[in-house]
Amino acid sequence: MAKWLLVDGYNMAFRAFYGMPELTRADGFPTGALHGWVKTMWRLQDQEKPDAMVVFFDLGGSQDRLALHPEYKAQRKETPEPLEKQIPVIKELTRAMGLVGVELDGVESDDLLAAQARILARAGHEVLIVSADKDFAQCVDGRIKILLPPPTANPKLGWRVLDPAGVVEKFGVPPAQIAEYLALIGDTSDNIPGISGVGPKTAVKWFQEFASLEGIIAHAAELKPERFREVVAREADKLRMNLKLTTLPAESPLPSVAAGEPQAGELFALLEKLEMKSSLTEAKERYSGQKELF
C-alpha cells in the first residue's frame, strides 16, 4: 500500500512566513513565505519519499463548531498582511507542484485532513500528518502518525515522528483520549475553555483513575483535589460540548482525495513571475531534468 503525506497548509504556511527573512519581488510584493513554502514541500518529499502528498487549506470557520460555541477561535489574531497576500500564491504553487490543495468553505481543514487520514488508514495505507497542531494526536494509530516540524525554540531537534507511544509520552494519555483530555483542560489556541485550574497533570491522573470524560463526570464526587468536585459536576454539559469541539471526524464531506500531478510549465511560469530564481532552477531540475547552462 501507499505512503501518504497529508499537510496542514496554514500551519506550514505560518512556519514558512516566520522562518524566512522579509524577501520581496522587485515591485515590493512579499515572497519570503513563498520561498519557505517551496523549500519545505521539496524537503518533505526528499526526506519522506511519499507515494502521494496532499495539502489541506482553510476557506472559513467551522460552521458546526461556531453554532455550538460562537467564541470558537475568536481570540486569534488577524493573519499578518504580508502573509495574507502570499496565501493565494501559496495555493497556486501547491497545485502547480501537484500537491492538490484541498479546501471546503465552512469546514475546517483539520476536519478534512483528519477524515482523509482515517479513510486512507482504513484502506490499508500509511499516513503521515504534517503539522504541529496537537489536535491531530487523536488520529494517531498503527497506520497514522504525525510528522512534527522542528520546534521554533530548538530547531536542531529536526522533524520528529509521533507514534502512539509518542503521544502517551508527550501528553500522558493515549490517542483515543486526546479529544477528551483537551475538552477537560481546554485548548487556548481554539478558545475552548476547560475546567479552570485543571492542568495536564491533574487531567492525566483523573483519566488513569476513571478512564474517560464520562467516567470523570460520573465520579465527580470522588475527584481530588476536592475543590474540583462541585465544579466538574456543575460544568458537565460544558465538558460534553467541549468534546464535540475537540473531536475530529472520521468521515469526510468530500470524496476521497486523489493524488495530483505536477504542472511543470505552470510552476516554471509562476516561479519566474515571482522572481524566485533559485527555486526556478531547482524546479527545472526536479520536474524536467533541465539545468541552467548560463
ZATORKE-845542 format. One record per atom (N, C-alpha, C, O): x, y, z; residue in one letter. Coordinates in steps of 0.02 Angstrom, whole numbers, padded with zeros to 5 digits, always signed. Layout:
<lodrens>
XYZA ...
</lodrens>
This chain:
<lodrens>
+00041-00060+00000M +00000+00000+00000M +00043+00063+00000M +00104+00060+00012M +00012+00119-00013A +00049+00181-00024A +00063+00219+00041A +00030+00210+00092A +00114+00262+00038K +00131+00308+00092K +00107+00378+00073K +00127+00404+00021K +00063+00407+00114W +00035+00473+00101W +00060+00523+00152W +00063+00508+00212W +00077+00583+00129L +00091+00640+00172L +00032+00687+00166L +00016+00711+00111L -00001+00702+00221L -00057+00749+00223L -00034+00810+00261L -00017+00806+00320L -00033+00868+00228V -00001+00928+00255V -00053+00978+00279V -00100+00996+00243V -00044+01002+00340D -00085+01055+00369D -00061+01120+00339D -00011+01149+00362D -00096+01145+00288G -00072+01200+00248G -00058+01264+00286G -00004+01293+00280G -00106+01287+00326Y -00095+01351+00361Y -00042+01344+00414Y -00004+01392+00426Y -00038+01288+00447N +00014+01277+00497N +00083+01284+00466N +00126+01318+00493N +00092+01253+00408M +00156+01257+00374M +00168+01325+00342M +00225+01347+00337M +00115+01358+00319A +00122+01424+00289A +00147+01475+00341A +00190+01516+00326A +00119+01472+00401F +00141+01517+00454F +00214+01504+00472F +00253+01550+00484F +00233+01440+00474R +00302+01423+00489R +00348+01449+00434R +00403+01475+00449R +00327+01443+00372A +00367+01468+00316A +00375+01544+00320A +00429+01571+00306A +00321+01577+00340F +00322+01651+00344F +00370+01674+00399F +00412+01718+00387F +00364+01645+00458Y +00405+01668+00514Y +00476+01640+00512Y +00520+01664+00548Y +00486+01589+00472G +00553+01558+00468G +00598+01588+00415G +00656+01568+00409G +00571+01635+00376M +00610+01665+00322M +00617+01740+00331M +00574+01772+00362M +00671+01769+00303P +00677+01842+00305P +00623+01875+00262P +00589+01841+00223P +00616+01941+00267E +00565+01978+00229E +00589+01989+00157E +00613+02044+00140E +00583+01938+00117L +00603+01943+00047L +00546+01973+00006L +00487+01964+00022L +00563+02009-00047T +00513+02039-00091T +00533+02033-00164T +00592+02027-00180T +00483+02036-00207R +00495+02042-00279R +00516+02114-00293R +00511+02157-00249R +00539+02129-00353A +00562+02196-00370A +00509+02250-00359A +00525+02307-00342A +00445+02231-00368D +00392+02280-00358D +00368+02285-00286D +00319+02320-00272D +00401+02249-00240G +00384+02253-00170G +00337+02199-00145G +00322+02197-00086G +00313+02155-00190F +00268+02101-00168F +00307+02052-00124F +00361+02029-00144F +00281+02035-00064P +00318+01991-00018P +00323+01920-00045P +00276+01893-00073P +00382+01890-00036T +00393+01822-00061T +00427+01776-00011T +00442+01719-00027T +00440+01801+00049G +00476+01760+00099G +00441+01694+00113G +00473+01641+00112G +00376+01697+00127A +00339+01635+00142A +00338+01588+00082A +00338+01527+00090A +00337+01617+00021L +00336+01576-00040L +00400+01536-00047L +00399+01477-00063L +00457+01570-00034H +00521+01535-00036H +00522+01478+00016H +00540+01422+00001H +00500+01494+00077G +00500+01444+00130G +00453+01387+00115G +00468+01329+00131G +00395+01402+00085W +00346+01351+00068W +00373+01301+00018W +00370+01240+00030W +00400+01326-00037V +00426+01281-00090V +00482+01237-00063V +00483+01177-00076V +00528+01268-00026K +00584+01229+00001K +00560+01175+00050K +00587+01120+00051K +00510+01193+00091T +00484+01145+00140T +00450+01086+00106T +00462+01028+00125T +00409+01100+00055M +00375+01045+00020M +00425+00999-00014M +00417+00938-00012M +00476+01027-00044W +00527+00986-00077W +00566+00946-00026W +00583+00887-00037W +00581+00977+00031R +00619+00941+00083R +00578+00882+00109R +00606+00827+00119R +00514+00892+00119L +00472+00837+00142L +00469+00780+00092L +00470+00722+00110L +00465+00798+00028Q +00464+00746-00024Q +00529+00708-00025Q +00529+00646-00031Q +00585+00743-00019D +00650+00710-00021D +00662+00668+00041D +00691+00613+00037D +00640+00693+00098Q +00652+00659+00162Q +00608+00598+00171Q +00632+00545+00193Q +00544+00604+00154E +00496+00550+00168E +00481+00506+00108E +00457+00450+00116E +00496+00531+00048K +00484+00493-00014K +00413+00463-00017K +00405+00402-00025K +00362+00506-00009P +00293+00480-00009P +00271+00460-00080P +00298+00484-00129P +00223+00415-00083D +00192+00398-00147D +00144+00453-00168D +00131+00463-00227D +00117+00488-00119A +00070+00543-00133A +00074+00594-00076A +00089+00577-00019A +00061+00657-00094M +00065+00712-00045M +00009+00761-00061M +00002+00784-00118M -00031+00778-00010V -00089+00821-00019V -00089+00874+00035V -00075+00860+00094V -00104+00937+00016V -00106+00993+00063V -00178+01014+00075V -00218+01016+00028V -00195+01029+00138F -00262+01050+00157F -00261+01122+00182F -00219+01141+00223F -00308+01163+00156F -00313+01233+00174F -00381+01249+00203F -00430+01213+00192F -00384+01305+00241D -00448+01331+00267D -00476+01383+00218D -00438+01423+00190D -00541+01382+00210L -00576+01435+00174L -00616+01479+00222L -00627+01538+00209L -00637+01450+00277G -00676+01487+00326G -00683+01446+00389G -00656+01391+00395G -00718+01474+00438G -00726+01441+00501G -00771+01380+00498G -00807+01370+00449G -00769+01341+00551S -00811+01281+00556S -00881+01301+00576S -00892+01323+00632S -00929+01294+00530Q -00997+01314+00545Q -01026+01273+00602Q -01063+01299+00644Q -01011+01208+00605D -01036+01165+00658D -01011+01187+00726D -01049+01190+00774D -00946+01201+00731R -00917+01220+00795R -00940+01290+00817R -00953+01302+00876R -00946+01336+00769L -00969+01403+00785L -01041+01403+00810L -01060+01444+00852L -01081+01357+00784A -01151+01351+00807A -01152+01327+00879A -01196+01348+00917A -01105+01285+00898L -01101+01260+00967L -01071+01312+01014L -01093+01320+01071L -01020+01347+00990H -00980+01392+01032H -00960+01453+00989H -00908+01451+00957H -01001+01506+00990P -00988+01565+00947P -00919+01596+00957P -00894+01631+00913P -00889+01585+01016E -00823+01614+01029E -00766+01569+01006E -00707+01583+01019E -00782+01514+00971Y -00731+01468+00946Y -00680+01506+00903Y -00698+01536+00853Y -00617+01503+00923K -00560+01535+00889K -00567+01610+00882K -00531+01641+00843K -00612+01641+00922A -00624+01713+00916A -00564+01755+00938A -00558+01813+00920A -00520+01724+00979Q -00464+01762+01006Q -00405+01766+00958Q -00357+01803+00970Q -00408+01730+00903R -00350+01727+00858R -00338+01794+00823R -00384+01828+00801R -00275+01812+00819K -00256+01875+00786K -00264+01868+00711K -00263+01813+00683K -00273+01925+00679E -00277+01926+00606E -00211+01901+00576E -00158+01912+00604E -00216+01868+00520T -00156+01847+00484T -00116+01908+00463T -00145+01955+00436T -00049+01909+00475P -00009+01967+00454P -00021+01982+00380P -00024+01936+00339P -00026+02046+00364E -00043+02065+00295E +00005+02037+00243E -00017+02014+00190E +00071+02038+00255P +00116+02010+00204P +00103+01935+00191P +00108+01913+00135P +00085+01897+00244L +00068+01827+00235L +00001+01820+00200L -00008+01778+00156L -00047+01862+00219E -00113+01860+00188E -00108+01868+00112E -00143+01836+00074E -00063+01912+00091K -00053+01923+00019K -00023+01861-00015K -00036+01849-00074K +00017+01824+00022Q +00051+01767-00007Q +00010+01702-00008Q +00025+01656-00046Q -00043+01698+00034I -00082+01637+00039I -00110+01615-00029I -00103+01556-00046I -00143+01659-00067P -00169+01637-00133P -00114+01610-00178P -00125+01564-00217P -00054+01639-00173V +00002+01617-00216V +00029+01550-00190V +00049+01508-00230V +00030+01541-00125I +00049+01476-00096I +00004+01422-00124I +00027+01367-00141I -00061+01436-00128K -00108+01388-00155K -00094+01374-00229K -00099+01317-00252K -00077+01426-00267E -00060+01417-00337E +00001+01373-00345E +00003+01327-00385E +00052+01387-00305L +00113+01348-00307L +00100+01275-00288L +00126+01229-00319L +00059+01265-00237T +00042+01198-00214T +00011+01157-00270T +00031+01100-00281T -00037+01186-00305R -00071+01149-00358R -00024+01138-00417R -00027+01085-00449R +00018+01186-00432A +00065+01178-00487A +00117+01124-00471A +00143+01091-00516A +00132+01116-00407M +00180+01064-00386M +00148+00995-00383M +00182+00945-00371M +00083+00992-00396G +00048+00927-00396G +00025+00905-00327G +00013+00845-00317G +00020+00952-00280L +00002+00934-00211L -00071+00949-00196L -00091+00951-00138L -00110+00959-00247V -00183+00965-00246V -00209+01029-00214V -00230+01074-00250V -00207+01036-00148G -00234+01095-00115G -00308+01087-00101G -00349+01115-00138G -00326+01049-00049V -00396+01034-00033V -00425+01087+00013V -00393+01105+00063V -00485+01111-00002E -00519+01160+00041E -00594+01157+00029E -00616+01139-00025E -00632+01175+00081L -00705+01174+00076L -00733+01228+00122L -00718+01229+00181L -00773+01272+00094D -00800+01328+00132D -00843+01303+00191D -00885+01259+00182D -00830+01331+00250G -00869+01313+00309G -00847+01251+00345G -00875+01234+00397G -00795+01217+00319V -00768+01158+00352V -00694+01169+00364V -00657+01186+00318V -00672+01158+00426E -00602+01169+00442E -00557+01119+00407E -00574+01061+00398E -00498+01143+00388S -00450+01099+00355S -00430+01041+00401S -00416+00986+00377S -00429+01053+00467D -00412+00999+00515D -00461+00941+00507D -00441+00882+00508D -00525+00957+00499D -00576+00905+00492D -00568+00867+00426D -00573+00806+00425D -00554+00904+00372L -00544+00872+00307L -00483+00826+00309L -00485+00770+00284L -00429+00851+00339L -00367+00813+00342L -00375+00750+00385L -00356+00695+00365L -00404+00759+00445A -00412+00702+00491A -00455+00647+00460A -00440+00588+00465A -00510+00668+00428A -00554+00618+00397A -00519+00582+00340A -00525+00521+00333A -00481+00620+00300Q -00445+00589+00245Q -00393+00540+00271Q -00383+00486+00242Q -00359+00558+00325A -00309+00513+00355A -00341+00448+00376A -00313+00394+00364A -00399+00452+00407R -00432+00391+00431R -00460+00349+00373R -00459+00288+00377R -00484+00382+00321I -00508+00346+00262I -00450+00307+00230I -00458+00249+00212I -00392+00340+00223L -00333+00307+00194L -00309+00250+00238L -00291+00196+00213L -00309+00261+00304A -00286+00209+00350A -00331+00148+00347A -00308+00091+00348A -00397+00159+00342R -00443+00103+00337R -00432+00063+00273R -00446+00003+00270R -00408+00097+00222A -00393+00064+00158A -00325+00029+00159A -00306-00001+00109A -00289+00034+00215G -00225-00001+00221G -00164+00040+00205G -00109+00013+00204G -00172+00106+00194H -00114+00148+00178H -00079+00173+00241H -00107+00173+00296H -00017+00194+00232E +00022+00226+00285E +00014+00301+00278E +00019+00328+00222E +00000+00336+00333V -00013+00408+00331V +00032+00445+00379V +00039+00426+00437V +00062+00500+00355L +00098+00547+00398L +00063+00613+00394L +00057+00642+00340L +00039+00638+00451I +00008+00704+00455I +00063+00755+00471I +00096+00749+00523I +00072+00804+00428V +00125+00853+00437V +00095+00915+00471V +00063+00956+00438V +00106+00921+00536S +00077+00977+00573S +00106+00979+00644S +00128+00928+00671S +00104+01039+00674A +00121+01046+00745A +00059+01051+00788A +00064+01061+00848A +00000+01044+00758D -00064+01050+00794D -00077+00988+00837D -00080+00933+00811D -00084+00999+00902K -00093+00942+00948K -00158+00905+00938K -00164+00847+00958K -00209+00937+00907D -00273+00904+00895D -00265+00839+00856D -00302+00791+00867D -00216+00837+00811F -00208+00778+00768F -00183+00717+00806F -00184+00661+00780F -00160+00726+00868A -00136+00669+00908A -00192+00617+00917A -00177+00558+00927A -00255+00638+00914Q -00311+00591+00922Q -00318+00544+00863Q -00352+00493+00868Q -00286+00561+00806C -00291+00519+00746C -00238+00464+00744C -00244+00417+00705C -00187+00470+00786V -00130+00425+00782V -00149+00354+00800V -00184+00341+00850V -00127+00307+00758D -00137+00236+00772D -00082+00196+00737D -00029+00224+00722D -00094+00133+00723G -00043+00092+00691G -00024+00114+00622G +00032+00101+00599G -00070+00148+00587R -00057+00169+00518R -00049+00245+00510R -00020+00268+00461R -00073+00283+00559I -00070+00356+00555I -00020+00382+00607I -00025+00365+00666I +00027+00422+00585K +00075+00454+00630K +00078+00528+00614K +00054+00550+00561K +00108+00566+00658I +00116+00638+00647I +00190+00652+00634I +00233+00626+00669I +00203+00694+00585L +00271+00717+00573L +00274+00789+00599L +00250+00836+00567L +00306+00796+00657L +00310+00861+00690L +00368+00902+00661L +00423+00876+00655L +00356+00965+00644P +00411+01007+00619P +00459+01025+00675P +00441+01019+00734P +00518+01047+00658P +00566+01067+00710P +00537+01122+00754P +00509+01171+00727P +00542+01116+00820P +00515+01169+00863P +00553+01234+00854P +00614+01233+00845P +00518+01289+00856T +00549+01355+00846T +00603+01368+00898T +00656+01396+00883T +00591+01346+00960A +00638+01358+01014A +00700+01314+01010A +00752+01330+01038A +00695+01257+00974N +00751+01211+00969N +00752+01177+00900N +00739+01117+00895N +00766+01215+00848P +00763+01188+00780P +00810+01129+00767P +00799+01090+00721P +00861+01122+00809K +00909+01067+00799K +00877+00999+00809K +00905+00948+00788K +00820+00997+00843L +00785+00933+00853L +00762+00903+00787L +00754+00842+00781L +00751+00946+00737G +00731+00922+00671G +00660+00897+00670G +00622+00905+00718G +00641+00865+00614W +00575+00836+00606W +00570+00772+00647W +00616+00731+00645W +00514+00763+00683R +00507+00704+00726R +00440+00669+00713R +00389+00702+00701R +00442+00603+00714V +00381+00564+00703V +00349+00547+00771V +00382+00524+00817V +00283+00561+00776L +00246+00546+00837L +00201+00486+00825L +00153+00491+00787L +00216+00430+00858D +00176+00369+00852D +00133+00362+00915D +00136+00406+00958D +00094+00307+00922P +00052+00301+00982P +00091+00307+01048P +00068+00340+01094P +00149+00275+01051A +00189+00279+01113A +00213+00350+01124A +00217+00373+01181A +00228+00385+01070G +00250+00455+01075G +00195+00500+01100G +00208+00548+01136G +00133+00486+01081V +00076+00526+01105V +00070+00518+01181V +00060+00567+01217V +00075+00456+01204V +00071+00443+01277V +00128+00479+01313V +00118+00509+01366V +00187+00475+01285E +00245+00508+01316E +00236+00583+01318E +00255+00615+01368E +00208+00612+01266K +00201+00685+01261K +00144+00712+01303K +00150+00764+01335K +00086+00676+01303F +00026+00703+01335F +00007+00665+01399F -00029+00693+01441F +00030+00604+01406G +00011+00565+01465G -00051+00523+01455G -00069+00484+01499G -00084+00530+01398V -00143+00490+01381V -00134+00462+01311V -00098+00492+01271V -00167+00407+01294P -00162+00378+01226P -00203+00419+01176P -00244+00461+01196P -00192+00407+01112P -00229+00445+01060P -00305+00445+01069P -00337+00496+01058P -00333+00389+01090A -00406+00384+01097A -00434+00431+01150A -00495+00444+01150A -00392+00456+01194Q -00415+00501+01247Q -00396+00574+01235Q -00413+00617+01276Q -00363+00590+01181I -00339+00658+01169I -00396+00709+01165I -00392+00762+01196I -00449+00693+01128A -00505+00740+01121A -00537+00754+01190A -00555+00811+01205A -00544+00701+01231E -00573+00708+01297E -00526+00747+01343E -00548+00789+01383E -00462+00734+01337Y -00410+00769+01376Y -00413+00844+01361Y -00411+00885+01407Y -00417+00862+01296L -00420+00933+01277L -00486+00964+01299L -00488+01023+01317L -00540+00925+01298A -00605+00951+01321A -00601+00969+01395A -00634+01016+01418A -00562+00931+01433L -00557+00941+01505L -00511+00999+01523L -00529+01041+01565L -00452+01001+01493I -00404+01054+01511I -00414+01118+01470I -00387+01170+01488I -00452+01112+01415G -00462+01169+01371G -00407+01173+01319G -00355+01141+01323G -00421+01215+01269D -00372+01224+01214D -00371+01298+01198D -00414+01323+01162D -00320+01333+01224T -00317+01406+01215T -00311+01426+01142T -00335+01479+01122T -00278+01385+01101S -00269+01402+01031S -00335+01404+00993S -00342+01440+00944S -00386+01366+01017D -00452+01366+00986D -00504+01402+01028D -00563+01402+01011D -00482+01433+01083N -00527+01470+01128N -00581+01424+01157N -00639+01443+01162N -00559+01364+01177I -00604+01317+01210I -00587+01316+01284I -00534+01292+01303I -00632+01342+01327P -00617+01344+01399P -00628+01277+01432P -00682+01248+01428P -00577+01252+01465G -00584+01191+01504G -00608+01207+01574G -00637+01259+01587G -00595+01161+01621I -00611+01173+01691I -00554+01215+01721I -00496+01194+01722I -00570+01274+01744S -00520+01320+01770S -00478+01287+01825S -00505+01260+01873S -00413+01290+01817G -00367+01262+01867G -00347+01191+01854G -00300+01166+01886G -00381+01157+01808V -00362+01087+01792V -00310+01087+01738V -00323+01106+01680V -00250+01066+01755G -00195+01063+01707G -00182+00992+01684G -00217+00945+01705G -00132+00982+01642P -00117+00916+01615P -00106+00862+01668P -00130+00806+01660P -00069+00877+01721K -00054+00826+01771K -00117+00801+01806K -00125+00741+01815K -00160+00847+01826T -00223+00827+01858T -00266+00788+01810T -00296+00737+01829T -00270+00812+01747A -00312+00778+01697A -00288+00706+01686A -00328+00659+01685A -00223+00697+01678V -00195+00630+01667V -00211+00585+01726V -00229+00527+01716V -00205+00610+01786K -00220+00570+01846K -00293+00547+01845K -00308+00490+01860K -00338+00593+01827W -00409+00576+01825W -00424+00524+01772W -00464+00478+01783W -00393+00531+01714F -00404+00482+01661F -00377+00413+01680F -00407+00362+01663F -00322+00413+01716Q -00295+00348+01739Q -00343+00315+01789Q -00348+00254+01792Q -00377+00356+01828E -00423+00329+01879E -00491+00310+01851E -00520+00259+01870E -00517+00353+01805F -00587+00345+01784F -00597+00332+01710F -00654+00328+01686F -00542+00326+01672A -00541+00300+01603A -00568+00346+01548A -00544+00342+01491A -00617+00388+01562S -00647+00429+01509S -00676+00493+01538S -00680+00501+01599S -00696+00539+01495L -00726+00602+01518L -00792+00587+01554L -00805+00617+01606L -00832+00542+01526E -00895+00524+01559E -00881+00490+01627E -00919+00500+01675E -00827+00451+01630G -00808+00421+01693G -00790+00473+01745G -00808+00467+01804G -00755+00525+01723I -00735+00579+01769I -00797+00617+01794I -00802+00633+01853I -00844+00630+01747I -00905+00665+01766I -00946+00622+01815I -00972+00647+01865I -00951+00557+01801A -00990+00512+01844A -00961+00507+01914A -00997+00495+01962A -00895+00515+01919H -00861+00509+01984H -00839+00577+02010H -00790+00582+02047H -00875+00630+01991A -00856+00698+02011A -00850+00704+02087A -00806+00739+02112A -00893+00669+02123A -00892+00673+02197A -00831+00641+02228A -00819+00649+02288A -00791+00605+02188E -00731+00571+02214E -00666+00605+02192E -00612+00583+02212E -00672+00656+02152L -00612+00687+02123L -00567+00719+02176L -00591+00747+02225L -00503+00716+02164K -00454+00751+02204K -00410+00793+02158K -00390+00769+02105K -00395+00854+02177P -00415+00889+02238P -00491+00899+02244P -00526+00904+02194P -00515+00902+02305E -00587+00906+02318E -00619+00969+02290E -00679+00969+02274E -00581+01023+02282R -00610+01086+02259R -00640+01081+02189R -00680+01123+02169R -00621+01028+02152F -00647+01021+02083F -00712+00981+02080F -00744+00978+02028F -00732+00951+02135R -00789+00905+02133R -00853+00941+02110R -00887+00920+02064R -00869+00995+02144E -00930+01032+02128E -00926+01063+02059E -00975+01064+02022E -00867+01088+02041V -00858+01121+01977V -00870+01072+01919V -00906+01088+01872V -00839+01014+01922V -00847+00964+01868V -00919+00943+01862V -00945+00937+01807V -00953+00931+01919A -01023+00911+01917A -01066+00966+01885A -01111+00952+01846A -01051+01028+01903R -01091+01085+01878R -01078+01098+01804R -01123+01119+01768R -01017+01085+01782E -00999+01102+01713E -00997+01040+01667E -00963+01041+01616E -01033+00989+01685A -01034+00927+01645A -01057+00940+01573A -01028+00914+01525A -01109+00981+01565D -01134+00995+01498D -01083+01034+01456D -01077+01023+01396D -01046+01079+01489K -00994+01116+01454K -00939+01069+01430K -00912+01076+01375K -00922+01021+01472L -00870+00972+01454L -00893+00930+01394L -00853+00915+01350L -00956+00912+01393R -00982+00873+01336R -00982+00915+01272R -00969+00889+01218R -00998+00980+01279M -00994+01024+01221M -00922+01031+01197M -00908+01030+01137M -00876+01038+01246N -00805+01043+01228N -00783+00983+01187N -00745+00989+01140N -00807+00924+01207L -00787+00863+01172L -00809+00864+01099L -00774+00840+01055L -00867+00892+01086K -00890+00900+01017K -00844+00947+00979K -00833+00939+00919K -00817+00998+01014L -00773+01046+00982L -00703+01017+00968L -00672+01033+00918L -00680+00973+01013T -00611+00948+01007T -00606+00884+00965T -00551+00863+00946T -00663+00852+00950T -00662+00789+00914T -00657+00800+00838T -00697+00837+00810T -00609+00768+00807L -00601+00771+00734L -00639+00712+00703L -00640+00658+00731L -00670+00723+00645P -00715+00672+00616P -00678+00615+00582P -00620+00621+00562P -00714+00559+00577A -00687+00501+00542A -00710+00498+00469A -00682+00461+00429A -00762+00537+00453E -00789+00537+00386E -00783+00607+00356E -00787+00657+00393E -00775+00611+00291S -00764+00675+00258S -00825+00695+00215S -00857+00652+00186S -00840+00760+00213P -00893+00784+00168P -00871+00784+00095P -00911+00794+00049P -00806+00772+00084L -00779+00769+00016L -00765+00696-00003L -00754+00654+00041L -00767+00680-00067P -00746+00613-00088P -00672+00602-00073P -00635+00651-00063P -00651+00541-00072S -00581+00526-00059S -00536+00564-00107S -00548+00564-00167S -00486+00597-00080V -00443+00640-00121V -00392+00600-00159V -00360+00555-00132V -00386+00615-00223A -00337+00580-00265A -00272+00620-00267A -00272+00681-00260A -00217+00585-00278A -00152+00618-00284A -00150+00660-00348A -00184+00644-00397A -00111+00714-00347G -00106+00757-00405G -00043+00744-00445G -00001+00705-00425G -00038+00779-00502E +00021+00775-00544E +00049+00846-00553E +00011+00893-00563E +00116+00853-00549P +00146+00920-00559P +00128+00948-00628P +00127+00913-00678P +00115+01013-00628Q +00105+01051-00690Q +00168+01092-00701Q +00170+01151-00684Q +00218+01060-00731A +00285+01090-00734A +00285+01158-00767A +00315+01206-00741A +00253+01164-00824G +00253+01228-00860G +00222+01283-00820G +00247+01339-00818G +00167+01267-00787E +00133+01317-00745E +00177+01337-00686E +00179+01396-00668E +00212+01288-00657L +00255+01302-00600L +00314+01346-00621L +00331+01394-00587L +00345+01329-00677F +00402+01369-00701F +00381+01442-00713F +00416+01488-00693F +00324+01451-00746A +00300+01519-00761A +00285+01558-00697A +00300+01617-00693A +00258+01524-00648L +00241+01556-00584L +00304+01577-00547L +00308+01632-00521L +00353+01532-00544L +00415+01548-00509L +00453+01605-00544L +00483+01647-00512L +00450+01605-00610E +00482+01660-00648E +00448+01726-00634E +00481+01777-00624E +00382+01725-00634K +00343+01786-00620K +00358+01812-00550K +00359+01873-00539K +00370+01767-00503L +00384+01786-00434L +00457+01804-00422L +00476+01825-00367L +00498+01797-00474E +00570+01812-00471E +00606+01768-00420E +00652+01789-00386E +00582+01705-00415M +00613+01657-00370M +00663+01616-00411M +00650+01558-00428M +00720+01645-00425K +00767+01617-00474K +00796+01550-00452K +00799+01503-00492K +00818+01546-00390S +00850+01483-00368S +00798+01427-00366S +00814+01369-00382S +00736+01443-00346S +00684+01392-00345S +00665+01371-00416S +00649+01313-00428S +00667+01418-00462L +00652+01402-00532L +00705+01354-00560L +00688+01305-00594L +00768+01367-00544T +00822+01323-00567T +00812+01253-00539T +00819+01203-00575T +00797+01249-00474E +00787+01183-00443E +00725+01149-00471E +00725+01088-00480E +00672+01187-00483A +00611+01158-00511A +00623+01127-00579A +00597+01073-00594A +00663+01160-00620K +00678+01133-00686K +00717+01068-00682K +00707+01022-00722K +00761+01064-00633E +00798+01001-00622E +00752+00946-00598E +00758+00888-00618E +00706+00964-00552R +00662+00914-00522R +00608+00888-00570R +00593+00828-00571R +00580+00933-00610Y +00521+00915-00648Y +00533+00904-00723Y +00490+00878-00758Y +00592+00924-00747S +00604+00913-00819S +00674+00892-00835S +00690+00878-00893S +00718+00890-00784G +00786+00870-00797G +00829+00925-00828G +00888+00914-00843G +00799+00983-00838Q +00837+01038-00869Q +00884+01069-00818Q +00868+01072-00758Q +00940+01092-00841K +00986+01129-00799K +01006+01194-00834K +01015+01196-00895K +01013+01247-00794E +01033+01311-00823E +01105+01305-00849E +01149+01283-00813E +01116+01326-00911L +01182+01324-00940L +01221+01388-00927L +01283+01388-00929L +01185+01441-00915F +01219+01505-00902F +01171+01551-00864F +01190+01607-00848F 
</lodrens>
